[in-house]
Amino acid sequence: MGSDETFEAIAHPLRIKILKLLAERPMGFSELKRELGIKSSGKLDFHLKKLGDLITLNSDGKYTLAKEGYAALQAIITIKKYGWQKRAYLINTVAYTIVVAFVLSRIIMEGVNPVYLVILVLATLWFAYYSYLSIVKRKIFKTCW
């Protein structure tokens, strides 16, 4: 299964739920159907076929995750984990930019005020710390290749 097929396989929330359930333990068709709350056997069969090589049948006839399935599930977890961290970092960057623009406009209009300088220094220190934490420690911009 190529990367395009893998991404298509994990593109549906129900298929992600199937992978998570199978990561806990192998399950038979009817057990999966019951756990997922699906009434239609055809619907479950469709999604199981879409998962392709990510799942397999074990010797007991139960569905289980294949090695590729565990890798796909790990990718989903990683994307979910770092996705919110990147958004939080971008929101912090926007907030910092707004604060700096506001403070600088006040300094230009009213002259240098110690309060504005304190705000500017504190905002810059926070942003530097948060950037270090996000980029160096959390490695939110670490590439996968």
C-alpha positions in Angstrom: 0.0 0.0 0.0 1.5 3.3 -1.1 1.3 6.5 0.9 -1.6 7.9 -1.2 -3.6 4.8 -0.4 -2.6 4.9 3.2 -3.7 8.5 3.6 -7.0 7.7 1.8 -7.5 4.8 4.2 -7.0 6.9 7.3 -9.0 9.9 5.9 -12.3 8.9 7.5 -13.0 9.2 11.2 -14.7 5.8 11.3 -11.6 4.1 9.9 -9.5 5.9 12.5 -11.8 4.6 15.2 -11.5 1.0 13.8 -7.7 1.3 14.0 -7.8 2.5 17.6 -10.1 -0.3 18.6 -7.9 -2.9 16.9 -4.9 -1.5 18.6 -6.5 -2.4 21.9 -7.3 -6.0 20.9 -8.2 -8.2 17.9 -12.0 -8.1 17.2 -14.4 -10.1 15.1 -16.7 -8.5 12.5 -19.8 -8.5 14.7 -17.8 -7.2 17.7 -16.4 -4.3 15.7 -19.9 -3.6 14.4 -21.3 -3.5 18.0 -18.4 -1.4 19.4 -18.7 1.1 16.5 -22.5 1.3 16.8 -22.9 0.4 13.1 -26.1 -1.2 12.0 -25.2 -2.0 8.4 -22.8 -4.8 7.7 -22.1 -3.4 4.3 -20.9 -0.1 5.7 -18.4 -1.8 8.0 -17.3 -4.1 5.2 -16.7 -1.1 3.0 -14.5 0.6 5.6 -12.6 -2.6 6.4 -11.8 -3.0 2.7 -10.7 0.6 2.5 -8.2 -0.1 5.4 -6.5 -2.7 3.1 -3.1 -3.7 4.3 -3.4 -1.8 7.5 -5.4 -4.6 9.0 -5.3 -8.4 8.7 -7.2 -11.4 9.9 -5.5 -13.5 12.6 -5.7 -17.3 12.9 -8.9 -16.9 15.0 -10.6 -15.0 12.2 -10.5 -11.7 14.1 -9.3 -8.4 12.7 -6.0 -7.1 14.0 -3.6 -4.3 13.1 -0.8 -5.1 10.7 2.6 -3.5 11.1 1.5 -0.8 8.7 -1.7 -0.2 10.7 0.3 0.5 13.8 2.5 2.9 11.8 -0.6 4.7 10.4 -2.1 5.0 13.9 1.1 6.4 15.2 1.1 8.9 12.4 -2.4 9.9 13.2 -1.5 10.4 16.9 1.6 12.4 16.0 -0.3 14.7 13.6 -3.0 15.3 16.1 -0.5 16.0 18.9 1.7 18.4 16.9 -1.2 20.0 14.9 -2.6 21.8 18.0 0.9 22.8 19.1 1.6 24.4 15.7 -1.7 26.2 15.9 -1.0 27.4 19.4 2.4 28.6 18.3 0.9 30.5 15.4 -1.7 32.1 17.6 1.1 33.1 20.0 3.0 34.7 17.2 0.0 36.7 16.0 -0.7 37.8 19.6 2.9 38.9 20.0 2.9 40.8 16.8 -0.3 42.6 17.8 1.1 43.5 21.2 4.4 44.8 19.7 2.5 46.8 17.0 0.3 48.3 19.7 3.1 49.2 22.0 5.3 50.7 19.2 2.4 52.8 18.0 1.8 54.1 21.5 5.5 54.9 21.9 5.5 56.7 18.5 2.3 58.7 19.4 3.0 59.4 23.1 6.7 59.1 23.4 8.7 56.6 25.5 6.7 55.5 28.6 8.3 53.0 31.0 5.1 51.0 31.2 5.2 50.4 27.4 8.8 49.4 27.6 8.0 46.9 30.4 5.2 45.4 28.3 7.5 45.2 25.3 10.3 43.5 27.3 7.9 41.0 29.0 6.1 40.2 25.7 9.5 39.6 24.0 10.8 37.4 26.8 7.6 35.4 26.8 7.7 34.9 23.0 11.4 34.0 23.1 10.7 31.4 25.8 7.6 30.0 24.0 9.5 29.8 20.7 12.4 27.9 22.4 9.9 25.6 24.1 7.9 24.9 20.9 10.7 24.7 18.3 13.6 23.2 20.3 12.0 21.2 23.0 8.7 20.1 21.4 10.2 20.1 17.9 6.8 21.1 16.4 8.5 22.0 13.1 10.5 18.8 12.8 10.2 17.4 9.3 9.3 13.8 8.8 11.7 13.0 6.0 
